């Protein structure tokens, strides 16, 4: 399956690695799968995690990466109304399309969707 985006997670200016994740709750298990580029497995764990801005942002991006724009937009609607619980930021890239962007909100998701579809 060809991915439309690669998702990277940052803490501060440093890219997260699997060894940085010590927590064992559903959200962090999902994050670990994202770091391994196993997006389908990551989405399963994220769906089980507590509602948060980061959860819905990642679910939106996973769906964009997998080519499901409609579902990505459904998850994006929850980003602004959910609390921020985790100290991470999200960066995406697609070298073929010249995309490298930090994603923070629903507007960023909409803009990305326009670029890749």
N, C-alpha and C positions, 0 to 999 in steps of 0.2 A: 504494500500500500504506500503510495507516494504522499508525503506530508506537504502541505502548503506552507506551513510555518514550523520553525523550531522554537520551543519555549525554554527560556532560561530564567532562573530565579536568583535574585541578588539579595544580599543582606548588607546594607551600606553600599559600597562600591565593589564588593567582592562577590564573585559568583559562588553560589552554594554548591557544595558537593555532598555526596552521600555520607561522608564521614562527619559532616557538620550537623547532621540530623540525629539528635539523641532522643527526641520525643517519640512516643509509640502510639499516639492516637490516630484516628482515621485520616485526619487532614494531612499529617506528616507522612503517613504511609503513602498517601496519594502523591504528595510532593516527591517522595523518593522515586516513585514510578515515573513521574515526569522527568526527573533527572536522568533516568535510563531510557527516555523516549518511548516508554510503553504507555501511550496515551489512553488506550481503552481500559487497561487495568487501573490507571490513575483515576479515571472518571468514576469507576465503581466505588473506590474508596472515598473520593471527594463527595459523592452523593450521600454517603453515610455520615459525613462529618457535620459538625455544628454549622449553622448558617453564618456566613461571614462575607464581607466584601471580597476577600481573597478567594474564597471558595467559588463564588459565581464568576469572578474574573477568569479564574483558571478553567472552569467548565466551559465558558464562552470561547476561550482561546483554543482549548482542546478540540472543540467542535469545528472551529474555523480551520484548524490544522488538518482535520480529517475530512474537510470539504462539506460540512453540514451547516450552511449559513443560517437556515431557519431555526434550528435548535440553538445555535450560538446566540442569536438575537433574543430568544426566549430567556436564556440564562442572563443575558446582559441587562434585562429589565430589572433584575433583582440586585444589581451591583450597588446602586445608589441608596437603596433602602435598607441595606444590611450593614451591621457594624464592622469596622475594621478590627480584627482580633490578632493579626500576626504581623510581625515586623519584617516583611519581605516586600520586594518590588519585583516586577515582572518585565522581562525584555523578550522581544520576539525578533526573529530574523528570517529572511528568505533571500539568500545571495543572488538567486536568479532574477528576482524582481527588484533587487536593490532596496529591500526593506530591512531596516534595523531601527527598532523603536521601543521605547519604554512605554508600557501600557498601564494606564491608571484608572480609566473610567469607561462608561458606556460610549461616550463620543469617540474614544480611541478605538473601541471595538468596531463601531460603525465605519470609521475611516479605514481600518484594516480590511474589513469585508469588501469595501469598494475597491481597494487596491488588488485584492487577490481573486475576486470573482469577476 
